[in-house]
Amino acid sequence: MRITFVHKTANFSGGNRVVATYAERLQARGHRVCVVSAPDPRPRPLRTLLNRVKGRTFPVGDGRSWLDALPLEHRVLDRARPVRAEDLPDADVIVATWWETAEWVAALPPEKGAPAYFLQGVEWTIDDMPRERVKQTWRLPLHKIVIAEFMADIARAEFGDGDLSHVPNAVDTALFHAPPRARNAVPTVGFMEVGPLAIKGGDITRAALLLAKERVPELRAVCFGRSAPPPARALPGWVDFHVSPTPEALRALYASCDVFVHASRAEGFGLPLLEAMACRTPVAATPA
């Protein structure tokens, strides 16, 4: 089959990693796969200034992504804009991977492929998303592929759509694994720097860490993320921060911890939880 995935942007986010993995595995099975994405938009100066005042800075892409090391066709548009028919190869299936790309895919002619919508979260719950516009994408005539049963329940109950596919995310245990080990001599907690989005619960994680540090003064912490937080949200000096670790480095980071903290208020799947557990690290998490 000829399969096209449409990204808003390609980067090192967890959702992008899932799509990259599917694209790679489908091609390995003999399918012809193409990924099409727009470059990161240039940040608007006024919006950037307002976000900085509020302590809400977001990582800016540098053009690199999980796709870079894969033997896949990856087409990057000339600028940040909607995908058009002339940007795409003819295909049997075309998969939207974000609510905006669902709008783009729904407008394409049939020769670009049977349209599908790969949903990795309930995107209208994310800060500053246009709630009704995002919800409208769930009503588009695209076959939904959801990663969690609660999302299938939402599709059935709120949108009357039971004709969907439930495909849970998985962890590559060939990559994420660790031998048995004892506790660290110095208690070590790990977490992910998730940025300013309230839904990701970074404030909860930080509050929990500070409480733990009061009770266990020798506590050490390790953290990873796409970019270091700005001064307004600077991490304590006792946190060892790693920028965009390679998969191998991430595995070692998980395995260096006695516990991994994940405090999202809402989550589509929460891959870091499973990756940490695959590395034999206990997890403390919110019931998101």
The 8 nearest C-alpha neighbors of each residue, nearest first, counted from 0:
[[1, 30, 91, 31, 2, 90, 92, 29],
 [0, 2, 90, 31, 91, 32, 30, 92],
 [3, 1, 32, 92, 90, 93, 91, 31],
 [4, 2, 93, 33, 34, 32, 94, 92],
 [3, 5, 34, 94, 93, 35, 95, 33],
 [4, 6, 35, 95, 36, 34, 94, 96],
 [7, 5, 36, 8, 96, 35, 9, 4],
 [6, 8, 36, 37, 100, 97, 5, 9],
 [9, 7, 37, 36, 6, 38, 39, 10],
 [10, 8, 64, 36, 6, 15, 7, 11],
 [9, 11, 64, 12, 63, 8, 65, 15],
 [10, 12, 64, 65, 15, 13, 16, 225],
 [13, 11, 15, 14, 10, 16, 225, 64],
 [12, 14, 16, 15, 17, 11, 270, 271],
 [15, 13, 17, 16, 12, 18, 119, 11],
 [14, 16, 18, 12, 13, 17, 19, 11],
 [15, 17, 13, 19, 14, 18, 65, 20],
 [18, 16, 20, 14, 15, 19, 21, 13],
 [17, 19, 15, 21, 20, 16, 22, 14],
 [20, 18, 16, 22, 17, 21, 66, 15],
 [19, 21, 23, 17, 18, 22, 24, 16],
 [20, 22, 24, 18, 23, 19, 25, 17],
 [23, 21, 19, 25, 20, 24, 18, 26],
 [22, 24, 20, 26, 21, 25, 19, 27],
 [25, 23, 27, 21, 26, 22, 20, 28],
 [26, 24, 28, 22, 27, 23, 30, 21],
 [25, 27, 30, 29, 28, 23, 24, 31],
 [28, 26, 24, 25, 29, 23, 30, 22],
 [29, 27, 25, 26, 30, 24, 23, 31],
 [28, 30, 26, 27, 31, 25, 0, 24],
 [31, 29, 26, 0, 25, 28, 1, 32],
 [30, 32, 1, 26, 2, 0, 29, 33],
 [33, 31, 2, 26, 3, 1, 30, 22],
 [32, 34, 3, 72, 73, 4, 2, 35],
 [35, 33, 4, 73, 3, 5, 74, 72],
 [36, 34, 74, 5, 73, 75, 6, 4],
 [37, 35, 6, 75, 8, 7, 5, 9],
 [36, 38, 76, 79, 8, 75, 7, 78],
 [39, 37, 79, 8, 78, 40, 75, 76],
 [38, 40, 8, 60, 79, 41, 37, 59],
 [41, 39, 79, 42, 38, 78, 37, 80],
 [40, 42, 43, 39, 79, 59, 38, 44],
 [43, 41, 40, 44, 47, 46, 59, 39],
 [42, 44, 46, 45, 47, 41, 48, 40],
 [45, 43, 47, 46, 48, 42, 49, 41],
 [46, 44, 48, 47, 43, 49, 50, 42],
 [47, 45, 49, 43, 48, 44, 50, 42],
 [46, 48, 44, 50, 45, 49, 43, 51],
 [49, 47, 45, 51, 46, 50, 44, 52],
 [50, 48, 52, 46, 51, 47, 45, 53],
 [49, 51, 55, 53, 47, 52, 48, 56],
 [52, 50, 54, 48, 53, 49, 55, 56],
 [51, 53, 49, 50, 54, 48, 55, 231],
 [54, 52, 50, 51, 55, 49, 56, 231],
 [53, 55, 51, 231, 52, 50, 56, 232],
 [56, 54, 50, 195, 53, 51, 57, 52],
 [57, 55, 50, 51, 54, 58, 229, 195],
 [56, 58, 59, 194, 55, 195, 226, 50],
 [59, 57, 226, 60, 225, 56, 194, 227],
 [60, 58, 57, 61, 39, 42, 226, 41],
 [59, 61, 62, 39, 58, 10, 63, 38],
 [60, 62, 63, 59, 39, 10, 64, 38],
 [61, 63, 60, 64, 10, 38, 9, 39],
 [64, 62, 61, 10, 67, 60, 65, 11],
 [63, 65, 10, 11, 66, 9, 67, 62],
 [64, 66, 67, 11, 16, 19, 10, 68],
 [67, 65, 64, 69, 68, 19, 71, 73],
 [68, 66, 65, 69, 64, 63, 70, 71],
 [67, 69, 66, 70, 65, 64, 71, 63],
 [68, 70, 66, 71, 67, 23, 65, 19],
 [71, 69, 68, 72, 23, 66, 67, 26],
 [72, 70, 69, 73, 33, 32, 23, 66],
 [71, 73, 33, 34, 74, 32, 70, 35],
 [74, 72, 34, 35, 33, 71, 75, 66],
 [73, 75, 35, 34, 36, 76, 72, 33],
 [76, 74, 36, 37, 35, 38, 73, 77],
 [77, 75, 37, 78, 36, 74, 38, 79],
 [76, 78, 75, 79, 37, 38, 80, 74],
 [79, 77, 76, 38, 80, 37, 40, 39],
 [78, 80, 37, 40, 38, 39, 76, 81],
 [81, 79, 78, 82, 37, 76, 77, 40],
 [82, 80, 103, 83, 79, 100, 37, 99],
 [81, 83, 103, 86, 80, 84, 100, 37],
 [84, 82, 86, 85, 81, 87, 107, 103],
 [83, 85, 86, 87, 107, 82, 108, 111],
 [84, 86, 87, 83, 88, 82, 89, 111],
 [87, 85, 84, 83, 82, 88, 76, 35],
 [88, 86, 85, 84, 89, 111, 83, 35],
 [89, 87, 90, 111, 86, 85, 3, 33],
 [88, 90, 111, 110, 87, 112, 91, 1],
 [91, 89, 112, 1, 111, 92, 2, 88],
 [90, 92, 112, 1, 113, 2, 0, 93],
 [93, 91, 112, 113, 2, 90, 114, 3],
 [94, 92, 3, 112, 114, 2, 4, 113],
 [93, 95, 115, 4, 116, 114, 5, 3],
 [94, 96, 116, 101, 5, 100, 117, 97],
 [95, 97, 117, 6, 5, 116, 94, 100],
 [98, 96, 100, 99, 95, 101, 7, 6],
 [97, 99, 101, 100, 133, 136, 102, 96],
 [100, 98, 102, 101, 97, 103, 7, 133],
 [99, 101, 103, 95, 97, 102, 98, 104],
 [102, 100, 95, 98, 104, 99, 103, 105],
 [103, 101, 99, 105, 100, 104, 136, 106],
 [104, 102, 100, 101, 106, 105, 82, 81],
 [103, 105, 101, 106, 107, 102, 100, 95],
 [104, 106, 102, 103, 107, 101, 139, 114],
 [107, 105, 104, 103, 102, 108, 83, 101],
 [108, 106, 104, 105, 84, 109, 111, 103],
 [107, 109, 110, 111, 106, 84, 112, 105],
 [110, 108, 111, 112, 107, 113, 114, 89],
 [109, 111, 112, 89, 108, 90, 91, 113],
 [112, 110, 89, 90, 109, 108, 88, 107],
 [113, 111, 92, 91, 90, 93, 110, 109],
 [112, 114, 92, 93, 91, 109, 115, 111],
 [115, 113, 93, 141, 112, 94, 92, 142],
 [114, 116, 142, 94, 141, 143, 93, 95],
 [115, 117, 95, 143, 94, 141, 142, 144],
 [118, 116, 144, 96, 95, 143, 145, 94],
 [119, 117, 145, 120, 144, 116, 96, 146],
 [120, 118, 267, 146, 145, 117, 14, 268],
 [121, 119, 267, 122, 118, 266, 268, 150],
 [122, 120, 123, 124, 267, 150, 119, 118],
 [121, 123, 124, 125, 120, 133, 128, 98],
 [122, 124, 130, 125, 133, 128, 121, 134],
 [125, 123, 122, 121, 126, 128, 130, 198],
 [126, 124, 123, 122, 128, 198, 127, 196],
 [125, 127, 128, 196, 124, 197, 198, 123],
 [128, 126, 125, 129, 130, 123, 124, 196],
 [127, 129, 130, 126, 123, 125, 124, 122],
 [130, 128, 132, 131, 133, 127, 123, 134],
 [129, 131, 123, 133, 132, 128, 134, 124],
 [132, 130, 134, 133, 129, 135, 123, 128],
 [131, 133, 135, 134, 129, 130, 136, 123],
 [134, 132, 130, 135, 136, 131, 123, 98],
 [135, 133, 131, 136, 137, 132, 130, 123],
 [134, 136, 132, 138, 137, 133, 131, 139],
 [135, 137, 139, 138, 134, 133, 98, 101],
 [136, 138, 135, 134, 139, 158, 133, 154],
 [139, 137, 135, 136, 140, 158, 134, 141],
 [138, 140, 136, 141, 137, 135, 105, 101],
 [141, 139, 138, 142, 105, 114, 137, 115],
 [142, 140, 115, 114, 139, 116, 143, 105],
 [143, 141, 115, 116, 163, 114, 144, 140],
 [142, 144, 116, 163, 115, 141, 117, 145],
 [143, 145, 164, 117, 165, 116, 118, 163],
 [146, 144, 118, 165, 147, 166, 117, 143],
 [145, 147, 167, 166, 119, 165, 168, 118],
 [148, 146, 149, 150, 145, 167, 165, 268],
 [147, 149, 151, 150, 152, 165, 146, 145],
 [150, 148, 152, 151, 147, 153, 154, 267],
 [151, 149, 153, 152, 148, 147, 154, 145],
 [150, 152, 148, 154, 149, 153, 155, 145],
 [151, 153, 149, 155, 150, 154, 156, 148],
 [154, 152, 150, 156, 151, 155, 157, 149],
 [153, 155, 151, 158, 160, 152, 157, 156],
 [156, 154, 159, 160, 161, 152, 153, 158],
 [155, 157, 153, 159, 154, 158, 152, 160],
 [158, 156, 153, 154, 155, 159, 160, 152],
 [157, 159, 154, 160, 155, 156, 138, 153],
 [160, 158, 155, 156, 157, 154, 161, 153],
 [161, 159, 155, 154, 158, 162, 163, 156],
 [160, 162, 155, 163, 159, 154, 151, 152],
 [163, 161, 160, 164, 142, 143, 155, 159],
 [162, 164, 143, 161, 144, 142, 165, 160],
 [163, 165, 144, 166, 145, 143, 162, 142],
 [164, 166, 145, 146, 144, 167, 147, 163],
 [165, 167, 146, 145, 164, 168, 144, 147],
 [168, 166, 146, 147, 165, 169, 145, 268],
 [169, 167, 146, 166, 170, 268, 17, 270],
 [168, 170, 167, 171, 270, 273, 17, 172],
 [169, 171, 172, 274, 273, 168, 175, 270],
 [170, 172, 173, 174, 175, 169, 274, 176],
 [173, 171, 175, 174, 176, 170, 277, 274],
 [174, 172, 171, 175, 176, 170, 277, 177],
 [173, 175, 172, 171, 176, 247, 246, 250],
 [176, 174, 172, 250, 277, 278, 173, 274],
 [177, 175, 278, 277, 172, 174, 173, 250],
 [176, 178, 278, 279, 254, 179, 175, 277],
 [177, 179, 180, 176, 279, 278, 254, 181],
 [180, 178, 177, 181, 279, 278, 254, 176],
 [181, 179, 178, 182, 177, 279, 183, 254],
 [180, 182, 183, 179, 184, 257, 178, 255],
 [183, 181, 257, 184, 180, 186, 185, 256],
 [182, 184, 185, 186, 181, 257, 187, 256],
 [183, 185, 186, 182, 187, 181, 257, 217],
 [184, 186, 183, 187, 218, 217, 219, 182],
 [187, 185, 218, 183, 219, 184, 257, 188],
 [188, 186, 219, 256, 257, 220, 218, 185],
 [187, 189, 220, 258, 256, 259, 257, 221],
 [190, 188, 259, 221, 220, 222, 256, 260],
 [191, 189, 222, 260, 259, 261, 221, 192],
 [190, 192, 223, 222, 193, 224, 189, 261],
 [193, 191, 224, 223, 194, 222, 190, 201],
 [194, 192, 191, 201, 199, 224, 195, 196],
 [193, 195, 196, 192, 57, 201, 228, 56],
 [194, 196, 55, 197, 193, 56, 201, 57],
 [197, 195, 198, 199, 194, 126, 193, 200],
 [198, 196, 199, 200, 195, 126, 201, 264],
 [197, 199, 264, 196, 200, 265, 263, 125],
 [200, 198, 263, 197, 196, 201, 264, 193],
 [201, 199, 263, 262, 203, 202, 197, 198],
 [200, 202, 204, 203, 199, 193, 205, 194],
 [201, 203, 205, 200, 204, 206, 197, 195],
 [204, 202, 200, 206, 201, 205, 207, 262],
 [203, 205, 201, 207, 202, 206, 262, 208],
 [206, 204, 208, 202, 207, 203, 209, 201],
 [205, 207, 203, 209, 208, 204, 202, 210],
 [208, 206, 204, 210, 205, 209, 203, 211],
 [209, 207, 211, 205, 210, 206, 212, 204],
 [208, 210, 212, 206, 211, 207, 205, 213],
 [211, 209, 207, 213, 208, 212, 206, 214],
 [210, 212, 208, 214, 213, 209, 215, 207],
 [213, 211, 215, 209, 216, 214, 210, 218],
 [214, 212, 210, 211, 215, 216, 209, 208],
 [213, 215, 211, 212, 216, 210, 218, 209],
 [214, 216, 212, 218, 217, 213, 211, 186],
 [217, 215, 212, 218, 213, 214, 211, 219],
 [216, 218, 215, 219, 185, 186, 212, 214],
 [219, 217, 186, 216, 215, 212, 187, 185],
 [220, 218, 187, 186, 237, 188, 217, 238],
 [221, 219, 238, 188, 187, 189, 239, 237],
 [222, 220, 239, 189, 238, 240, 188, 190],
 [221, 223, 240, 190, 191, 189, 239, 241],
 [224, 222, 241, 191, 240, 242, 192, 243],
 [223, 225, 192, 242, 226, 243, 191, 241],
 [224, 226, 243, 242, 58, 11, 227, 223],
 [227, 225, 224, 242, 58, 228, 243, 192],
 [226, 228, 229, 242, 224, 225, 240, 192],
 [227, 229, 233, 232, 226, 230, 194, 234],
 [228, 230, 231, 232, 233, 227, 56, 54],
 [231, 229, 233, 232, 228, 54, 234, 227],
 [232, 230, 54, 229, 233, 228, 51, 53],
 [233, 231, 230, 229, 228, 234, 54, 195],
 [234, 232, 230, 228, 229, 231, 235, 227],
 [233, 235, 236, 232, 238, 228, 237, 240],
 [236, 234, 237, 238, 233, 239, 209, 205],
 [235, 237, 238, 234, 239, 233, 240, 220],
 [236, 238, 235, 219, 239, 220, 234, 218],
 [239, 237, 220, 236, 221, 235, 240, 234],
 [238, 240, 221, 222, 220, 237, 241, 236],
 [239, 241, 222, 223, 221, 238, 242, 227],
 [242, 240, 223, 222, 244, 243, 224, 239],
 [241, 243, 224, 225, 226, 244, 223, 240],
 [244, 242, 225, 224, 241, 245, 223, 226],
 [245, 243, 248, 249, 242, 241, 246, 223],
 [244, 246, 248, 247, 249, 243, 250, 242],
 [247, 245, 249, 248, 250, 244, 174, 175],
 [246, 248, 250, 245, 249, 251, 174, 244],
 [249, 247, 245, 251, 250, 246, 244, 252],
 [250, 248, 252, 246, 251, 247, 244, 245],
 [249, 251, 247, 253, 248, 252, 175, 246],
 [252, 250, 254, 248, 249, 253, 255, 247],
 [251, 253, 249, 255, 250, 254, 248, 256],
 [254, 252, 250, 275, 255, 251, 256, 249],
 [253, 255, 251, 252, 278, 256, 250, 280],
 [256, 254, 252, 253, 251, 257, 187, 183],
 [257, 255, 187, 188, 258, 254, 253, 189],
 [256, 258, 187, 188, 280, 182, 186, 183],
 [257, 259, 281, 188, 256, 282, 280, 189],
 [258, 260, 189, 282, 190, 188, 283, 281],
 [261, 259, 283, 190, 284, 282, 189, 262],
 [262, 260, 284, 263, 283, 190, 259, 285],
 [261, 263, 285, 200, 284, 204, 203, 260],
 [264, 262, 199, 200, 265, 198, 287, 261],
 [265, 263, 198, 287, 200, 199, 262, 266],
 [266, 264, 287, 263, 198, 199, 267, 124],
 [265, 267, 268, 287, 269, 263, 120, 264],
 [266, 268, 120, 119, 269, 147, 121, 265],
 [267, 269, 266, 270, 147, 146, 119, 168],
 [270, 268, 271, 272, 266, 267, 273, 261],
 [269, 271, 272, 273, 268, 274, 13, 170],
 [272, 270, 274, 273, 269, 275, 261, 191],
 [273, 271, 270, 275, 274, 269, 276, 282],
 [272, 274, 276, 270, 275, 271, 277, 170],
 [273, 275, 271, 277, 276, 272, 175, 270],
 [276, 274, 278, 280, 272, 253, 273, 277],
 [275, 277, 280, 279, 273, 278, 274, 281],
 [276, 278, 274, 176, 275, 279, 175, 273],
 [277, 279, 176, 177, 275, 276, 254, 280],
 [280, 278, 276, 277, 177, 281, 275, 254],
 [279, 281, 276, 275, 278, 258, 257, 254],
 [282, 280, 258, 276, 259, 279, 257, 283],
 [281, 283, 259, 258, 260, 284, 280, 272],
 [284, 282, 260, 259, 261, 258, 281, 285],
 [285, 283, 261, 262, 260, 282, 286, 263],
 [284, 286, 262, 287, 263, 261, 264, 283],
 [287, 285, 284, 264, 263, 262, 265, 266],
 [286, 265, 285, 264, 266, 263, 262, 284]]
